[in-house]
Amino acid sequence: MSDENTTNANPANEREFAIQKIYLKDVSFEAPTTPAIFQKKWEPEIGLQLGNNAITLSEGVHEVVLTITVTAKIGEETAYLCEVKQAGIFTIKGYVDQEMGMMAGSYCPNILFPYAREAISDLVVKGGFPQMLLAPVNFDALYQQHMQQAQKQQAAPETTH
């Protein structure tokens, strides 16, 4: 009986996930209206853009890059623009295609986000502005929304104009 259990092992037991490396891939900070912007009352409008990308480096090894862009404006003037590309190399093996999308689109960005948030906060403070603390992001919900939009686009009939 033990031989039967060994040969019919659940493929889920063969899954592997590991963080090989987390690193800052690219960073940009611009404060185009300094020093004049420092003389204005600090009540900025904050814009936040998120994106991520994944590529396969070798079998079972993937790079995931989380891109976060924060723009602070006072009226029409840009106080600062900060963009961070936080990356990680992950071993992800034994997952079916649908699960791989979830790993690269949600699970890995959840791991990378705290590092990106810290980098943004540090850059903004070093730029002379009040600390920027990004609120937590629900990457699971964002991934689900992305998948639902993709399904709607596939289901929508093609139209020509």
Biotite code that builds the C-alpha atoms (Angstrom):
import biotite.structure as struc

atoms = struc.array([
    struc.Atom([0.000, 0.000, 0.000], chain_id="A", res_id=1, res_name="MET", atom_name="CA", element="C"),
    struc.Atom([2.846, 2.387, 0.694], chain_id="A", res_id=2, res_name="SER", atom_name="CA", element="C"),
    struc.Atom([4.206, 1.778, -2.839], chain_id="A", res_id=3, res_name="ASP", atom_name="CA", element="C"),
    struc.Atom([0.833, 2.810, -4.284], chain_id="A", res_id=4, res_name="GLU", atom_name="CA", element="C"),
    struc.Atom([0.864, 6.073, -2.303], chain_id="A", res_id=5, res_name="ASN", atom_name="CA", element="C"),
    struc.Atom([4.362, 6.849, -3.546], chain_id="A", res_id=6, res_name="THR", atom_name="CA", element="C"),
    struc.Atom([3.594, 6.280, -7.231], chain_id="A", res_id=7, res_name="THR", atom_name="CA", element="C"),
    struc.Atom([0.325, 8.243, -7.064], chain_id="A", res_id=8, res_name="ASN", atom_name="CA", element="C"),
    struc.Atom([1.881, 11.201, -5.278], chain_id="A", res_id=9, res_name="ALA", atom_name="CA", element="C"),
    struc.Atom([-0.078, 14.413, -5.497], chain_id="A", res_id=10, res_name="ASN", atom_name="CA", element="C"),
    struc.Atom([1.593, 16.803, -7.967], chain_id="A", res_id=11, res_name="PRO", atom_name="CA", element="C"),
    struc.Atom([0.894, 19.627, -5.502], chain_id="A", res_id=12, res_name="ALA", atom_name="CA", element="C"),
    struc.Atom([3.581, 18.100, -3.284], chain_id="A", res_id=13, res_name="ASN", atom_name="CA", element="C"),
    struc.Atom([6.106, 18.757, -6.055], chain_id="A", res_id=14, res_name="GLU", atom_name="CA", element="C"),
    struc.Atom([5.483, 22.490, -6.080], chain_id="A", res_id=15, res_name="ARG", atom_name="CA", element="C"),
    struc.Atom([8.412, 24.703, -5.315], chain_id="A", res_id=16, res_name="GLU", atom_name="CA", element="C"),
    struc.Atom([8.500, 28.408, -4.541], chain_id="A", res_id=17, res_name="PHE", atom_name="CA", element="C"),
    struc.Atom([11.606, 30.263, -3.421], chain_id="A", res_id=18, res_name="ALA", atom_name="CA", element="C"),
    struc.Atom([12.898, 33.807, -3.447], chain_id="A", res_id=19, res_name="ILE", atom_name="CA", element="C"),
    struc.Atom([16.339, 33.834, -5.039], chain_id="A", res_id=20, res_name="GLN", atom_name="CA", element="C"),
    struc.Atom([16.943, 37.587, -4.984], chain_id="A", res_id=21, res_name="LYS", atom_name="CA", element="C"),
    struc.Atom([15.085, 40.858, -4.422], chain_id="A", res_id=22, res_name="ILE", atom_name="CA", element="C"),
    struc.Atom([16.614, 43.987, -5.899], chain_id="A", res_id=23, res_name="TYR", atom_name="CA", element="C"),
    struc.Atom([15.949, 47.525, -7.056], chain_id="A", res_id=24, res_name="LEU", atom_name="CA", element="C"),
    struc.Atom([16.026, 47.349, -10.870], chain_id="A", res_id=25, res_name="LYS", atom_name="CA", element="C"),
    struc.Atom([15.379, 50.994, -11.724], chain_id="A", res_id=26, res_name="ASP", atom_name="CA", element="C"),
    struc.Atom([14.584, 54.181, -9.836], chain_id="A", res_id=27, res_name="VAL", atom_name="CA", element="C"),
    struc.Atom([13.753, 57.720, -10.862], chain_id="A", res_id=28, res_name="SER", atom_name="CA", element="C"),
    struc.Atom([13.010, 60.818, -8.812], chain_id="A", res_id=29, res_name="PHE", atom_name="CA", element="C"),
    struc.Atom([12.241, 64.198, -10.323], chain_id="A", res_id=30, res_name="GLU", atom_name="CA", element="C"),
    struc.Atom([11.316, 67.413, -8.552], chain_id="A", res_id=31, res_name="ALA", atom_name="CA", element="C"),
    struc.Atom([10.995, 69.816, -11.491], chain_id="A", res_id=32, res_name="PRO", atom_name="CA", element="C"),
    struc.Atom([9.513, 72.799, -9.633], chain_id="A", res_id=33, res_name="THR", atom_name="CA", element="C"),
    struc.Atom([11.930, 72.987, -6.715], chain_id="A", res_id=34, res_name="THR", atom_name="CA", element="C"),
    struc.Atom([12.738, 75.159, -4.891], chain_id="A", res_id=35, res_name="PRO", atom_name="CA", element="C"),
    struc.Atom([9.608, 77.229, -5.604], chain_id="A", res_id=36, res_name="ALA", atom_name="CA", element="C"),
    struc.Atom([7.275, 74.338, -4.701], chain_id="A", res_id=37, res_name="ILE", atom_name="CA", element="C"),
    struc.Atom([8.668, 74.326, -1.141], chain_id="A", res_id=38, res_name="PHE", atom_name="CA", element="C"),
    struc.Atom([7.178, 77.786, -0.618], chain_id="A", res_id=39, res_name="GLN", atom_name="CA", element="C"),
    struc.Atom([3.624, 76.559, -1.295], chain_id="A", res_id=40, res_name="LYS", atom_name="CA", element="C"),
    struc.Atom([1.173, 75.060, 1.157], chain_id="A", res_id=41, res_name="LYS", atom_name="CA", element="C"),
    struc.Atom([1.668, 71.286, 1.096], chain_id="A", res_id=42, res_name="TRP", atom_name="CA", element="C"),
    struc.Atom([-1.714, 69.894, 0.046], chain_id="A", res_id=43, res_name="GLU", atom_name="CA", element="C"),
    struc.Atom([-0.799, 67.736, -2.937], chain_id="A", res_id=44, res_name="PRO", atom_name="CA", element="C"),
    struc.Atom([-2.944, 65.581, -5.148], chain_id="A", res_id=45, res_name="GLU", atom_name="CA", element="C"),
    struc.Atom([-1.280, 62.182, -5.304], chain_id="A", res_id=46, res_name="ILE", atom_name="CA", element="C"),
    struc.Atom([-1.451, 59.977, -8.375], chain_id="A", res_id=47, res_name="GLY", atom_name="CA", element="C"),
    struc.Atom([-0.484, 56.315, -8.133], chain_id="A", res_id=48, res_name="LEU", atom_name="CA", element="C"),
    struc.Atom([0.134, 53.902, -10.988], chain_id="A", res_id=49, res_name="GLN", atom_name="CA", element="C"),
    struc.Atom([0.957, 50.223, -10.562], chain_id="A", res_id=50, res_name="LEU", atom_name="CA", element="C"),
    struc.Atom([2.199, 47.712, -13.076], chain_id="A", res_id=51, res_name="GLY", atom_name="CA", element="C"),
    struc.Atom([4.028, 44.440, -13.141], chain_id="A", res_id=52, res_name="ASN", atom_name="CA", element="C"),
    struc.Atom([5.805, 42.271, -15.626], chain_id="A", res_id=53, res_name="ASN", atom_name="CA", element="C"),
    struc.Atom([7.187, 38.759, -15.498], chain_id="A", res_id=54, res_name="ALA", atom_name="CA", element="C"),
    struc.Atom([9.679, 37.008, -17.718], chain_id="A", res_id=55, res_name="ILE", atom_name="CA", element="C"),
    struc.Atom([11.035, 33.488, -17.665], chain_id="A", res_id=56, res_name="THR", atom_name="CA", element="C"),
    struc.Atom([14.792, 33.380, -17.135], chain_id="A", res_id=57, res_name="LEU", atom_name="CA", element="C"),
    struc.Atom([15.124, 29.603, -17.287], chain_id="A", res_id=58, res_name="SER", atom_name="CA", element="C"),
    struc.Atom([12.933, 26.618, -16.551], chain_id="A", res_id=59, res_name="GLU", atom_name="CA", element="C"),
    struc.Atom([11.178, 27.335, -13.269], chain_id="A", res_id=60, res_name="GLY", atom_name="CA", element="C"),
    struc.Atom([13.040, 30.621, -12.709], chain_id="A", res_id=61, res_name="VAL", atom_name="CA", element="C"),
    struc.Atom([11.227, 33.914, -13.265], chain_id="A", res_id=62, res_name="HIS", atom_name="CA", element="C"),
    struc.Atom([11.922, 37.606, -12.849], chain_id="A", res_id=63, res_name="GLU", atom_name="CA", element="C"),
    struc.Atom([8.941, 39.642, -11.651], chain_id="A", res_id=64, res_name="VAL", atom_name="CA", element="C"),
    struc.Atom([9.152, 43.442, -11.778], chain_id="A", res_id=65, res_name="VAL", atom_name="CA", element="C"),
    struc.Atom([6.699, 45.621, -9.861], chain_id="A", res_id=66, res_name="LEU", atom_name="CA", element="C"),
    struc.Atom([6.572, 49.210, -11.149], chain_id="A", res_id=67, res_name="THR", atom_name="CA", element="C"),
    struc.Atom([5.127, 51.932, -8.931], chain_id="A", res_id=68, res_name="ILE", atom_name="CA", element="C"),
    struc.Atom([4.876, 55.535, -10.076], chain_id="A", res_id=69, res_name="THR", atom_name="CA", element="C"),
    struc.Atom([3.836, 58.249, -7.618], chain_id="A", res_id=70, res_name="VAL", atom_name="CA", element="C"),
    struc.Atom([3.119, 61.778, -8.812], chain_id="A", res_id=71, res_name="THR", atom_name="CA", element="C"),
    struc.Atom([2.487, 64.625, -6.371], chain_id="A", res_id=72, res_name="ALA", atom_name="CA", element="C"),
    struc.Atom([0.952, 67.811, -7.784], chain_id="A", res_id=73, res_name="LYS", atom_name="CA", element="C"),
    struc.Atom([-0.056, 71.100, -6.270], chain_id="A", res_id=74, res_name="ILE", atom_name="CA", element="C"),
    struc.Atom([-2.533, 72.543, -8.708], chain_id="A", res_id=75, res_name="GLY", atom_name="CA", element="C"),
    struc.Atom([-1.002, 72.150, -12.154], chain_id="A", res_id=76, res_name="GLU", atom_name="CA", element="C"),
    struc.Atom([2.571, 71.999, -10.861], chain_id="A", res_id=77, res_name="GLU", atom_name="CA", element="C"),
    struc.Atom([4.336, 68.693, -10.370], chain_id="A", res_id=78, res_name="THR", atom_name="CA", element="C"),
    struc.Atom([6.026, 68.691, -6.972], chain_id="A", res_id=79, res_name="ALA", atom_name="CA", element="C"),
    struc.Atom([7.674, 65.334, -7.623], chain_id="A", res_id=80, res_name="TYR", atom_name="CA", element="C"),
    struc.Atom([7.474, 62.214, -9.702], chain_id="A", res_id=81, res_name="LEU", atom_name="CA", element="C"),
    struc.Atom([8.930, 59.049, -8.235], chain_id="A", res_id=82, res_name="CYS", atom_name="CA", element="C"),
    struc.Atom([9.126, 55.732, -10.066], chain_id="A", res_id=83, res_name="GLU", atom_name="CA", element="C"),
    struc.Atom([10.501, 52.519, -8.618], chain_id="A", res_id=84, res_name="VAL", atom_name="CA", element="C"),
    struc.Atom([10.935, 49.196, -10.380], chain_id="A", res_id=85, res_name="LYS", atom_name="CA", element="C"),
    struc.Atom([11.324, 46.640, -7.632], chain_id="A", res_id=86, res_name="GLN", atom_name="CA", element="C"),
    struc.Atom([12.287, 43.223, -8.937], chain_id="A", res_id=87, res_name="ALA", atom_name="CA", element="C"),
    struc.Atom([12.741, 39.716, -7.732], chain_id="A", res_id=88, res_name="GLY", atom_name="CA", element="C"),
    struc.Atom([14.000, 36.432, -9.086], chain_id="A", res_id=89, res_name="ILE", atom_name="CA", element="C"),
    struc.Atom([11.778, 33.582, -7.990], chain_id="A", res_id=90, res_name="PHE", atom_name="CA", element="C"),
    struc.Atom([11.877, 29.821, -8.357], chain_id="A", res_id=91, res_name="THR", atom_name="CA", element="C"),
    struc.Atom([8.331, 28.784, -9.257], chain_id="A", res_id=92, res_name="ILE", atom_name="CA", element="C"),
    struc.Atom([7.896, 25.151, -10.243], chain_id="A", res_id=93, res_name="LYS", atom_name="CA", element="C"),
    struc.Atom([5.057, 22.646, -10.347], chain_id="A", res_id=94, res_name="GLY", atom_name="CA", element="C"),
    struc.Atom([2.193, 25.076, -10.926], chain_id="A", res_id=95, res_name="TYR", atom_name="CA", element="C"),
    struc.Atom([-0.303, 24.872, -13.786], chain_id="A", res_id=96, res_name="VAL", atom_name="CA", element="C"),
    struc.Atom([-0.517, 27.845, -16.195], chain_id="A", res_id=97, res_name="ASP", atom_name="CA", element="C"),
    struc.Atom([-3.485, 29.438, -14.430], chain_id="A", res_id=98, res_name="GLN", atom_name="CA", element="C"),
    struc.Atom([-1.665, 29.260, -11.092], chain_id="A", res_id=99, res_name="GLU", atom_name="CA", element="C"),
    struc.Atom([1.511, 30.678, -12.664], chain_id="A", res_id=100, res_name="MET", atom_name="CA", element="C"),
    struc.Atom([-0.432, 33.789, -13.672], chain_id="A", res_id=101, res_name="GLY", atom_name="CA", element="C"),
    struc.Atom([-1.619, 34.203, -10.094], chain_id="A", res_id=102, res_name="MET", atom_name="CA", element="C"),
    struc.Atom([1.903, 33.696, -8.743], chain_id="A", res_id=103, res_name="MET", atom_name="CA", element="C"),
    struc.Atom([3.439, 36.296, -11.089], chain_id="A", res_id=104, res_name="ALA", atom_name="CA", element="C"),
    struc.Atom([0.483, 38.692, -11.023], chain_id="A", res_id=105, res_name="GLY", atom_name="CA", element="C"),
    struc.Atom([-0.396, 38.636, -7.337], chain_id="A", res_id=106, res_name="SER", atom_name="CA", element="C"),
    struc.Atom([1.768, 36.537, -5.032], chain_id="A", res_id=107, res_name="TYR", atom_name="CA", element="C"),
    struc.Atom([5.168, 37.895, -6.132], chain_id="A", res_id=108, res_name="CYS", atom_name="CA", element="C"),
    struc.Atom([4.005, 41.555, -6.264], chain_id="A", res_id=109, res_name="PRO", atom_name="CA", element="C"),
    struc.Atom([2.742, 41.131, -2.684], chain_id="A", res_id=110, res_name="ASN", atom_name="CA", element="C"),
    struc.Atom([6.283, 40.139, -1.701], chain_id="A", res_id=111, res_name="ILE", atom_name="CA", element="C"),
    struc.Atom([7.902, 43.003, -3.645], chain_id="A", res_id=112, res_name="LEU", atom_name="CA", element="C"),
    struc.Atom([5.537, 45.796, -2.557], chain_id="A", res_id=113, res_name="PHE", atom_name="CA", element="C"),
    struc.Atom([7.003, 46.487, 0.924], chain_id="A", res_id=114, res_name="PRO", atom_name="CA", element="C"),
    struc.Atom([10.463, 46.937, -0.597], chain_id="A", res_id=115, res_name="TYR", atom_name="CA", element="C"),
    struc.Atom([9.123, 49.332, -3.244], chain_id="A", res_id=116, res_name="ALA", atom_name="CA", element="C"),
    struc.Atom([7.121, 51.248, -0.636], chain_id="A", res_id=117, res_name="ARG", atom_name="CA", element="C"),
    struc.Atom([10.267, 51.724, 1.464], chain_id="A", res_id=118, res_name="GLU", atom_name="CA", element="C"),
    struc.Atom([12.306, 52.878, -1.559], chain_id="A", res_id=119, res_name="ALA", atom_name="CA", element="C"),
    struc.Atom([9.634, 55.439, -2.502], chain_id="A", res_id=120, res_name="ILE", atom_name="CA", element="C"),
    struc.Atom([9.400, 56.751, 1.049], chain_id="A", res_id=121, res_name="SER", atom_name="CA", element="C"),
    struc.Atom([13.191, 57.153, 1.246], chain_id="A", res_id=122, res_name="ASP", atom_name="CA", element="C"),
    struc.Atom([13.426, 58.919, -2.116], chain_id="A", res_id=123, res_name="LEU", atom_name="CA", element="C"),
    struc.Atom([10.620, 61.361, -1.324], chain_id="A", res_id=124, res_name="VAL", atom_name="CA", element="C"),
    struc.Atom([12.164, 62.297, 2.035], chain_id="A", res_id=125, res_name="VAL", atom_name="CA", element="C"),
    struc.Atom([15.620, 62.691, 0.471], chain_id="A", res_id=126, res_name="LYS", atom_name="CA", element="C"),
    struc.Atom([13.985, 64.977, -2.095], chain_id="A", res_id=127, res_name="GLY", atom_name="CA", element="C"),
    struc.Atom([12.973, 67.297, 0.752], chain_id="A", res_id=128, res_name="GLY", atom_name="CA", element="C"),
    struc.Atom([9.279, 66.411, 0.849], chain_id="A", res_id=129, res_name="PHE", atom_name="CA", element="C"),
    struc.Atom([7.124, 65.001, 3.673], chain_id="A", res_id=130, res_name="PRO", atom_name="CA", element="C"),
    struc.Atom([7.226, 61.236, 3.996], chain_id="A", res_id=131, res_name="GLN", atom_name="CA", element="C"),
    struc.Atom([5.085, 59.293, 1.498], chain_id="A", res_id=132, res_name="MET", atom_name="CA", element="C"),
    struc.Atom([3.601, 56.152, 3.020], chain_id="A", res_id=133, res_name="LEU", atom_name="CA", element="C"),
    struc.Atom([1.746, 54.102, 0.439], chain_id="A", res_id=134, res_name="LEU", atom_name="CA", element="C"),
    struc.Atom([-1.310, 52.246, 1.688], chain_id="A", res_id=135, res_name="ALA", atom_name="CA", element="C"),
    struc.Atom([-1.307, 48.469, 1.308], chain_id="A", res_id=136, res_name="PRO", atom_name="CA", element="C"),
    struc.Atom([-2.415, 47.186, -2.095], chain_id="A", res_id=137, res_name="VAL", atom_name="CA", element="C"),
    struc.Atom([-4.644, 44.158, -2.613], chain_id="A", res_id=138, res_name="ASN", atom_name="CA", element="C"),
    struc.Atom([-2.828, 42.517, -5.522], chain_id="A", res_id=139, res_name="PHE", atom_name="CA", element="C"),
    struc.Atom([-5.160, 39.513, -5.353], chain_id="A", res_id=140, res_name="ASP", atom_name="CA", element="C"),
    struc.Atom([-8.154, 41.749, -6.143], chain_id="A", res_id=141, res_name="ALA", atom_name="CA", element="C"),
    struc.Atom([-6.229, 43.632, -8.857], chain_id="A", res_id=142, res_name="LEU", atom_name="CA", element="C"),
    struc.Atom([-5.245, 40.348, -10.500], chain_id="A", res_id=143, res_name="TYR", atom_name="CA", element="C"),
    struc.Atom([-8.855, 39.115, -10.414], chain_id="A", res_id=144, res_name="GLN", atom_name="CA", element="C"),
    struc.Atom([-10.053, 42.388, -11.993], chain_id="A", res_id=145, res_name="GLN", atom_name="CA", element="C"),
    struc.Atom([-7.409, 42.054, -14.688], chain_id="A", res_id=146, res_name="HIS", atom_name="CA", element="C"),
    struc.Atom([-8.499, 38.479, -15.451], chain_id="A", res_id=147, res_name="MET", atom_name="CA", element="C"),
    struc.Atom([-12.187, 39.474, -15.581], chain_id="A", res_id=148, res_name="GLN", atom_name="CA", element="C"),
    struc.Atom([-11.415, 42.324, -17.997], chain_id="A", res_id=149, res_name="GLN", atom_name="CA", element="C"),
    struc.Atom([-9.386, 39.974, -20.184], chain_id="A", res_id=150, res_name="ALA", atom_name="CA", element="C"),
    struc.Atom([-12.286, 37.485, -20.271], chain_id="A", res_id=151, res_name="GLN", atom_name="CA", element="C"),
    struc.Atom([-14.759, 40.236, -21.208], chain_id="A", res_id=152, res_name="LYS", atom_name="CA", element="C"),
    struc.Atom([-12.497, 41.411, -24.024], chain_id="A", res_id=153, res_name="GLN", atom_name="CA", element="C"),
    struc.Atom([-12.218, 37.860, -25.363], chain_id="A", res_id=154, res_name="GLN", atom_name="CA", element="C"),
    struc.Atom([-15.969, 37.372, -25.149], chain_id="A", res_id=155, res_name="ALA", atom_name="CA", element="C"),
    struc.Atom([-16.826, 40.699, -26.785], chain_id="A", res_id=156, res_name="ALA", atom_name="CA", element="C"),
    struc.Atom([-17.555, 40.472, -30.509], chain_id="A", res_id=157, res_name="PRO", atom_name="CA", element="C"),
    struc.Atom([-15.035, 42.226, -32.706], chain_id="A", res_id=158, res_name="GLU", atom_name="CA", element="C"),
    struc.Atom([-16.284, 45.385, -34.365], chain_id="A", res_id=159, res_name="THR", atom_name="CA", element="C"),
    struc.Atom([-14.746, 47.433, -37.118], chain_id="A", res_id=160, res_name="THR", atom_name="CA", element="C"),
    struc.Atom([-15.156, 51.164, -37.551], chain_id="A", res_id=161, res_name="HIS", atom_name="CA", element="C"),
])
